[in-house]
């Protein structure tokens, strides 16, 4: 697995197998209005949370459903987005989920197979 950097217009772009990598901030939930978990990384990590690959908060509280995600071009932008969202009031997070995913469906299956 080779990941390399390419300079484009003074911006560092991560490439994986010749494709530009995106970074994500995501919200996992145990159920509608249940326990929430906010993470920032590549989509593979959301799958690891769902499948309880290692002991974690998500395993302890049954947080497995991907209910929201946002895409960022850089890791720094995703980190900033995650930090900001973690400081939001719970009500704001619930409103965000309700606005973009009112049925609280598990969005993992909606992701493109190339990013899963």
Secondary structure, 3 states (H helix, E strand, C coil): CCEEEEEECCEEEEEECCEECCEEEEEEECCCCCCEEEEEECHHHHHHHHHCCCCCHHHHHCCCEEEEEEEECCHHHHHHHHHHHHCCCHHHHHHHHHHHCCCCCCHHHHCCHHHC
